[in-house]
Amino acid sequence: MALSEPKLAPEAETCEAIESLKDLRKRIFNLALPALAEMTLMTLVSMVDMIQVGRLGPWAITSVGLSNQPMFIAMSVFMSLNVGATAVVARSIGAKKTEDAYAAARQALVMATILGAILAGLGMVFAPSLLRMMGAEDDVMGPGTTYLRIVAAGLVFQGAAVSLTASLRGAGDTKTPMSVNMIANLVNVVGNFVLINGYLGFPRLEVAGAAYATTFSRLVALVLIFRKVFGHKGAIKMSLHDSFKPDPEVLKRIFRVGIPAAMEQLVMRSGMMTFARIVASLGTVTYAAHQVALNIEGLSFTPPMSFQTASTTLCGQSLGAKSPEGAIRAARECQKMALIGASLAGLVLFFGGRYIAWAYTDDPVVITLSANVLKMIAFVQPFLATNFVLAGALRGAGDTRWTMYITMAGVWGVRVLTAYILVMRMGLGLYGAWIAMGLDMIARAILVELRFRAGHWTKLRV
């Protein structure tokens, strides 16, 4: 995909411009590399989780996979605060208004904790209904309900923790989220090993053990990040003596950006649930193959997501410093780096997918289906990178309304509709579903590129 760089004045093409590009790349890597390490570890932990669960059988993979879909919907609610908090904190830091940044982080934390408690209660009560809505078969209803109720209880911890990490990233601190999540994920892996299989005197809990390990790891993450923030050791600092009362003006700024972002996530996650429902209609074994392939594909998300973090932060800070040219340049540099990483990840999916799938299960149908769809999706990884990074830039600028429109068009207008036609009407099975996924990624990349080039996002107020 051709990149359209902003034209600089002739006098800007000097040694200083070259130096500034080197400095920019250094800033990008300082933000992206900790995020890359964090996300790579999280992805590997997710893979290890699924491998351990997968050894119980396809029913276990499907139980966890279907249960996670409603959890993604819950996380979309937190996104309204997280995207808004990141944008407001980044703008405030860029404008040298650190107290405004701290105030925004406090408001986001309080609201995320309240929402987390509400969503935890709803998830625990309505777990069976949610799984039936997802089309769960009888063999996954029992373990799926247990898993969903346990992980739903941890939403209150997760909401508070991700709120603080979003604020820290907006302030340019990606190292604290990295270190916290590394420790929490290692706790999760060890907990899975012990509780799923019943080692060290613990009972064999199987799928429920995976849920307990996940929830406990989220509590660990929250405790660690509280120590950092309330111990005045991070880029965002808080004290129990600070005011945590709702501030309408600060919340208005957060939700001005956050509500469209929340709508985007709700649109996306509801579309993903509908898409998962279509795939689930193909049966437990096929859905297990789908879930294994998704889990492996998560590896390819780590480079673009890490550069998305850098793009969001740098664009927000550049616009806060009244430098739209700096925001454009930062986004394009992040895009170039993400494209390289995504292309390499695509090669891994194409040539290594089958070998990685062997680690999850010995079911030949699951392995073959997973490997084949990974080869298909490998070709669209550069489009995924463009969408991630440029959408991150738009969110950092506060242009969340347009990212919502783009997501709606891609997920519902392309992915869900095409999957329905190819899977339900034409009988193409899992291959039809993954063709729809690829077309969605291509469509969103084109739309976000067009919106970015238009430049309207550089003029928005947050």
N, C-alpha and C positions, 0 to 999 in steps of 0.2 A: 504494500500500500504506500503510495507516494506521500511524502511529508511536505507540507507547505510551510516553510520557515518564514517568520516575519522579516520584512526587508529593513535592514539597518541603514542609517545614514552613512555615507562614504567615510566621514571622519571617524565613525565608530570602529571601522576595520583597522584597528591599530594593535600594538603590543598589549595595551591595556585590555582590549576585548578578548585577546587570546588568554591573558592571565585570568580574566573574569570567568571564562569558560572552564579553565582548570579549577578555579575556586568553586564554581557551581557544581562541577562533577564531584569534587571532594565533599561538598555539602550533601549531594544526593546520596553518595555512598555511605556517608556517616549516618544518614537516616535509613537508607534501604538495607544495609547489611545486617544491622541488628534485627530489623523486621524480617529479613530473609531467613536468618538463623532461627528466629522465633517460629515463623510459619512453617519452615521445613521440619523443625522438631514436632510441631503440632500435627503436621500431616503424617509424619512417620509414626507418631503415637497413635493417631487415628487408624493408621494401617495395622499397627500391632494389635490395637483393640479389636479390629474386625477380624484379624487373623486368629486371635484367641477365641473370639466368639464363633468364627467360621468352623473351627474344629468340632463344634457341637453339632453342626449340620446346617443345611440350607434354611431350615425353619428358623434357626437362631439369627442368621444374617438378616432374613426378612423381618423378623420381630424387631430387631434394633433399627433397621432401615426405615420401616414404616413408622415406628415410634418417633424417630427423629424429625419427621416431616412436620408434625404439629409444633415441635420445639423450635423449628426454624421460623414458624409463624410468630411465636412468642418473641423470638429475638428481633423480629422486624419492628416490634414496638420499641425496643430499646434503641434501635437505629435512629428513631426520631430525635432522641436525646444525644446520642453519640455523634452523629453527623453535625448536628447543630452545635454541640459543645466543641467539637474539633474546629469548626469554622470560626466560631466566636473567639475561642482561645487563640487560634492562629492569628486572626486579625488583630487582637489585642496585643499579643506579643510583638507582632510586626510594627504596631504603632507605639511600642514602648509603654503600654498601659498594663503592667503586670497585675495590679490589684483587680482590674476588670477581668483579667484572665482567671484569677483565683476565685472571684465571685461566680463566674460562669461555671467553673468546675464544681463548686459547692452546690449550686442550684441543680445541676445535672445529676449529682450524686443522690440528693434527697429524692428527686422525682424518680430516678431509676430504682431506688430501694422500695419506694411505695408501689410502683408498677410491678416490680419483681414479686412482692408479696401477694398482690392481687392475682397475677398470672400463675403463681405457684398453686394457689388455692383452686383456681379454675382447672388447671391441668390435672390435679389429683382427683377432682370430682368427676370430670368428664372424660377421663382416659379411655374407658371402654367405648364410649360413643364416638370418639375421635378415630379410634382404630377401625371400627365398623365402617365409618364414613370413608376411610382409606381403602376399603375393600379387603381387609385382612381375612384370610381363611381361618378355619377353626383351629388349625394346629399352631397358629401364631397368636391367637387372641389372648390366651392365658399369660404366657411369658411377656408378650408385648404390653399388656396392661400393667403388669408389675413393673416392667422397665420404665414405662412412661411416667407412672406415678412417682417413682423414686427420683428420676432426673428432674421432674417438674418441681419437686420440693427444693431443689438447688437453684431455681431461677432467682430467688432473692439474693443469693450470694453472687451469682453470675451477673445479674443486672448491675449491682454496685461495682463489681470489679471491672467490667467492660466500660462502664461510664468513666471511671478514673483513668483507665488506659487510653481512652479516646482523648481525654483532656491532656494527658501527658504527651501524646503524639502531636496534638495541636501545638503544644509548647516546644516541640522539637526533640522531646526525650523519647526515643524508641528503645533505649537500652534497658530502662526499668521494666517495661512490659515484656521484653525479651527474657530477662533474668527471672521474673516472676512466673511467666508461663512455662519456662523450661523446668523449673522446680515442680510446679503444679502438674505438669504432664508426666514427669518422671514418677511422681506419686501415683498418678493414674495408672501408669503401666504396671508398677509393682502391685498396686491394689487389685488390678485385674487378674494378674497372675495368681495372687493369693486367694482371692475371693471366688473367681470363676471355677477354679480347680479344687479349692478346699485344702490349701497348704497351711503350715504353721499352726495347726490346731483349729483353724476356722472351718466351718461347714462348707461343703461344695454348693455354691449358690447359682452357678451357671449364669444365665442372662441377668438375673437380679444382682449378682456379684459385680458385673460390669457397671450396672447402674449405680450401686453404692460407691464404687471406686470413682466414678465420674463426679458424683455429687460431693464427695469428700475432697477431691482435688480442687473443686471450685471454691470450697471454703478455705482451703490452704492458700489459694491465689488471693482471695480477698484479705486474709490476715497479713500476708506478705506486703501487699500494696498499701494497706492501711499503715503498716509500720514505716513504709517509705514516705508516704505523703504526710502523715501526722507527725513523723519524726523530722520533718523539715529537711529531708535529704534528696528530694526530687525537684524537677522543674516546676511542679505544682505543689504548693505548701498549704496545709490546713492546720487548724488548731481547734480544740473543743471550745475555746473562747470565741471563735468566729461566729458570725450569724448564719444560721442555716434556715432561717425563716424564708418562705417563698417571697421572691422579689419580682413583682410583675414586669418591670422593665427588662430585667435580665432574661427572664423566662420568655418574654416576647421576642427578644433577639434570637434565643435558641430555637424556639418553635417556628419562627419565620423561615428558618432554613430547615429545621428538623421535621416539620409536619409533611412537606412534600417528600422528604427522604423516607419518612415512615410509610407514606402512601406508596412510594416506589417499592419498598420492601414488602409491603402487604400484597401489592400487585404481583411482585415476583414470586413470593413464597406461596401465595394462593395458586398461582399458575403452576409452580413446581409441584404442589400437592395434587393438582388436577392431572398433571403430567404423570406423576407417580401412580395415581389411581389408574390411569390408562395402562401403564406398564404392569401394575399389579394384576390386572385382568388376565395377563398371560400366564399366571400361575406362580407358585412359590419358587420353583427352581429358576425360572426365567428372571423373576425379580431379584433373586439372590445373585445371579450373574450381573444384572444391572447394577446392583449395589456394590459388588466387588469392583466392577469397572469404574464406577464413580469414585470409589475410595482410592483406587490407583491413580485415576486422572487428577486427583487432588494434588499430586506431585507437580503437575504442570502449572497449577495455580500459584505456586509459591513465588517464582520470579516476578510475574506481573503484579501480584498483590503487594509485594514488598516495595516495588517502584510506585505502585499506587499510593502507598503510605507517604512516600517522599513527595510525590506530585501534589497530593492534597495539602500537606503541610507547607511546602514551599510556595504554592500558588496562593494560599491564604495569607501567608506572611508577606509575600511580595505585594499583594494588593493592599494589605494593611499599611505597607510602607509606601503606597502610591506609586508602584512600579509595575504596571500591566505588562510592559515588555519583558521584565524579569520573570513574571508568571508564565508567559508564553514560552520563553526559552527553557525554563525549568521543566515544564510539561513535555516539551519536545525531546529534551535530553533523557528524561525518564522513559519516554516512549521508545526511543532507540534502544536503550539498555534492556527494557522489558521484551522487545521483539527478539533480541539475541537470545535471552534466557528462554523465552517461550519456544523458539525454534529448536533449541537443544532439547528441551523437555519433550517436544513432539517426536524427536528421534527416539528418545527413550520409550515413549508409549508405543511407537510403531514396531520397534525391534525387540523391546523387552517386556511388553505387556503380558505375553503368555507365560514367561518365566516367573514374573511377579505373581500372577494369578495362581500358580501352583502352590504358593505359600498359604493361600487362604483355604483351599479345599482340594480334595482329591476327586471331586465329582467332574467327570470329563465334559459333561454338557455345560456346566458353569464355566469351566476353564476355556472351552472353545468359544462360547458366546462372548465372554469378557474380552478375550484376546482380539476377536474380530472387530468388535465395536471400538476398541481402543485404537486399532489401526485406522479406522474411519475418522475418528475425532482428532487424530494426530495432525491432520492437514489443516485444521482450522485454528491451531494454537496461536499463530500470529494475530488473527482477528480478535481472539480472546484478550491478548496483551493490549491491543489498541483500545478495546472497550474499557478494560480495567483502568488503565493509566489516565486516559483522557476523561473518563467519567469521574475519576478521583479528582482531577484538576477542576472540573466543573463543580463538584461538591465543595471543594476547598474554597471556591469563589462564591459559594452560596447559590449556585444555579441548579438547585435540586428539583425545581419544577420540571425542567427539561429532561433531566435524567429519569424522572418518573415517566414522562411521556415516552421516552425511548425504550425504557424497560417494558412498559405496557405494550408497545407495538411489537417488540421482539418476543416476549414470553407468551403473551396471549395471541397476538396476531399471527405469529409465525410458529413458535414451538408447539403450543397446545393444539392449535387448529391443524397444523400439518401432521402432528402425531395422531390426532383423531382420524384423519383421512388415511394415513399410511398404515396405522396399526389396526384400527377398528373396521375400516371399510375395505382396504386393499390387502389386509392380511400379511403385512411385511414383518410382523413381530417386533422383536427387539431392535432389529436393524432399522426398521422404519422410525422407531422412536429416536434412535441416535442420529439418523439423517435430519430429523426435525431439530434436534439439539444443535447440530452443526449449522443449519440454516439460520437459526436464532442468533448464534454467535456472530455470523457474518453480517446479518442485518443490523444488529446493534452496533457493531464496529463502524459500519458505514454511516449510520445516523449520528453517532457521537462525534465522528470525524467532521461531519458537515456542521454540526452545532459548534464545535470548537473553532473551526475556521471562520465562522460568522463573526466571532469576537464579541458578541453582546455580553457574554459573561464577565468581561473585564470591567464593565461599567456598573455592576450591581452593588448595592449597599447592603451591609449585614448589620 
